[in-house]
Amino acid sequence: MSKAFFATPQDVEAAFYEAIERADLDALMQVWSEDEEIVCILPGGPRLAGYAMVREAWRRVFGGGTRLRVQVTPLSFVVSPFTAIHSLVQYVNVNDDPAQQTPVVATNVYARGPTGWRLVVHHASPAPPDSFSEAPKTLH
C-alpha cells in the first residue's frame, strides 16, 4: 500500500477522524509518522510510544465493535514550517447514543517531512463539559 500524501496538517487531521469513524485501522495508521518516537495517549489510557504500540491500541479500540462518531471543535492552532500543534475538543459519540456523548480535550502534533505532514502525537483526556470554555485565547 502506498503512503498517502498530506499537504497540510488539516488534511492529516481530517483523515485521522474519518478513519476513526470508519474504524479503518489501515487508513488511521496512514496518518501517523512511522517514526518510533510517535506517542498516543487515549482517554484514561497509558502513554503508548512507537508505531507498533499505537497500532495495537487502535486495533483493540476498533476490534471491540464500538462505533465512534467524533465532532471536533478547534481551540487553537500553532503552526511553523515543519511543526503544527492543534488543541481541540472532541465530542465523541459512542454507538450513536446521544447519552454517551463525551467531551474530550485533545492535542494533536504534526510534523512535516519529505512525505508530507504526519501525526506524531495524539493526547486525549476526558474533560468536564465546561472545562474548555475558559481556555485562554492567547498563547504565552
C-alpha positions as CSV (number, residue, x, y, z in Angstrom):
1,M,0.0,0.0,0.0
2,S,1.5,3.4,-1.0
3,K,1.6,6.0,1.7
4,A,-0.9,8.9,1.4
5,F,0.5,12.4,0.9
6,F,-1.0,15.0,3.2
7,A,-0.3,18.6,2.1
8,T,-1.4,20.3,5.3
9,P,-1.9,19.4,9.0
10,Q,-5.6,19.9,8.5
11,D,-5.6,17.2,5.8
12,V,-4.0,14.8,8.2
13,E,-6.5,15.7,11.0
14,A,-9.4,15.2,8.7
15,A,-8.1,11.8,7.6
16,F,-7.4,10.8,11.2
17,Y,-11.0,11.5,12.4
18,E,-12.6,10.0,9.2
19,A,-10.6,6.8,9.8
20,I,-11.8,6.6,13.4
21,E,-15.4,7.0,12.4
22,R,-14.9,4.2,9.8
23,A,-12.9,2.0,12.2
24,D,-10.4,1.7,9.4
25,L,-7.1,0.7,11.0
26,D,-5.0,0.9,7.8
27,A,-6.3,4.4,7.0
28,L,-5.7,5.5,10.5
29,M,-2.1,4.3,10.5
30,Q,-1.5,6.1,7.2
31,V,-1.8,9.5,9.1
32,W,0.9,8.5,11.6
33,S,4.6,9.0,11.1
34,E,6.4,5.7,11.0
35,D,8.9,7.1,13.5
36,E,9.4,5.0,16.7
37,E,9.1,8.3,18.6
38,I,5.3,8.7,18.0
39,V,3.1,8.9,21.1
40,C,-0.6,8.3,21.6
41,I,-2.5,8.7,24.8
42,L,-6.1,7.7,24.6
43,P,-8.6,8.9,27.3
44,G,-7.8,7.2,30.6
45,G,-5.1,5.1,29.0
46,P,-1.3,4.8,29.3
47,R,1.3,6.6,27.2
48,L,1.9,4.5,24.1
49,A,5.2,5.0,22.2
50,G,6.2,3.6,18.8
51,Y,4.3,2.6,15.7
52,A,3.6,-1.0,16.8
53,M,2.1,0.0,20.2
54,V,0.0,2.8,18.7
55,R,-1.3,0.4,16.0
56,E,-2.2,-2.3,18.6
57,A,-4.1,0.1,20.8
58,W,-6.2,1.3,17.9
59,R,-6.7,-2.3,16.7
60,R,-8.2,-3.1,20.2
61,V,-10.4,0.0,20.0
62,F,-11.8,-0.9,16.6
63,G,-11.9,-4.6,17.4
64,G,-14.3,-4.0,20.3
65,G,-17.2,-3.3,18.0
66,T,-17.8,0.2,19.4
67,R,-18.7,2.7,16.7
68,L,-17.3,6.2,17.4
69,R,-18.5,9.5,15.9
70,V,-16.3,12.4,16.5
71,Q,-17.2,16.1,16.2
72,V,-14.2,18.4,16.5
73,T,-14.1,22.0,17.8
74,P,-10.8,23.7,17.4
75,L,-9.5,25.8,20.3
76,S,-6.1,26.9,18.9
77,F,-3.5,26.2,16.2
78,V,0.2,26.9,16.4
79,V,2.0,26.3,13.1
80,S,5.6,26.7,12.0
81,P,7.1,25.5,8.7
82,F,7.8,21.9,10.0
83,T,5.5,21.5,13.0
84,A,1.8,22.2,13.9
85,I,0.1,21.8,17.2
86,H,-3.7,21.7,17.3
87,S,-5.6,22.0,20.6
88,L,-9.2,21.0,20.3
89,V,-12.3,19.5,21.9
90,Q,-13.5,16.2,20.5
91,Y,-17.2,15.4,21.2
92,V,-17.1,11.6,21.0
93,N,-20.4,9.8,20.5
94,V,-20.4,6.1,21.2
95,N,-22.7,3.8,19.1
96,D,-24.9,6.7,18.0
97,D,-26.3,7.1,21.5
98,P,-26.7,10.8,22.5
99,A,-26.5,9.9,26.1
100,Q,-23.0,8.5,25.5
101,Q,-21.5,11.7,24.0
102,T,-18.4,12.6,25.9
103,P,-16.3,15.8,25.6
104,V,-12.6,15.0,25.3
105,V,-9.8,17.6,25.2
106,A,-7.1,16.7,22.7
107,T,-3.7,17.9,21.4
108,N,-2.5,16.7,18.0
109,V,1.0,17.4,17.0
110,Y,2.0,17.1,13.3
111,A,5.5,17.2,11.7
112,R,6.3,17.9,8.0
113,G,8.8,15.7,6.3
114,P,9.7,14.6,2.8
115,T,6.4,12.6,2.5
116,G,4.2,15.5,3.7
117,W,2.6,16.1,7.1
118,R,2.1,13.3,9.6
119,L,0.7,12.9,13.1
120,V,3.4,12.4,15.7
121,V,1.5,12.9,19.0
122,H,-2.2,12.4,19.9
123,H,-3.0,13.1,23.5
124,A,-6.7,12.9,24.5
125,S,-8.2,13.2,28.0
126,P,-11.8,13.3,29.3
127,A,-13.0,16.7,30.3
128,P,-16.0,18.1,32.2
129,P,-18.3,19.9,29.7
130,D,-17.4,23.4,30.9
131,S,-13.7,22.9,31.4
132,F,-12.6,24.0,28.0
133,S,-14.8,27.1,27.7
134,E,-12.3,29.1,29.9
135,A,-9.2,28.2,27.8
136,P,-7.0,31.2,27.1
137,K,-7.2,32.5,23.6
138,T,-3.6,33.8,23.7
139,L,-0.5,31.6,24.0
140,H,2.4,32.9,26.1
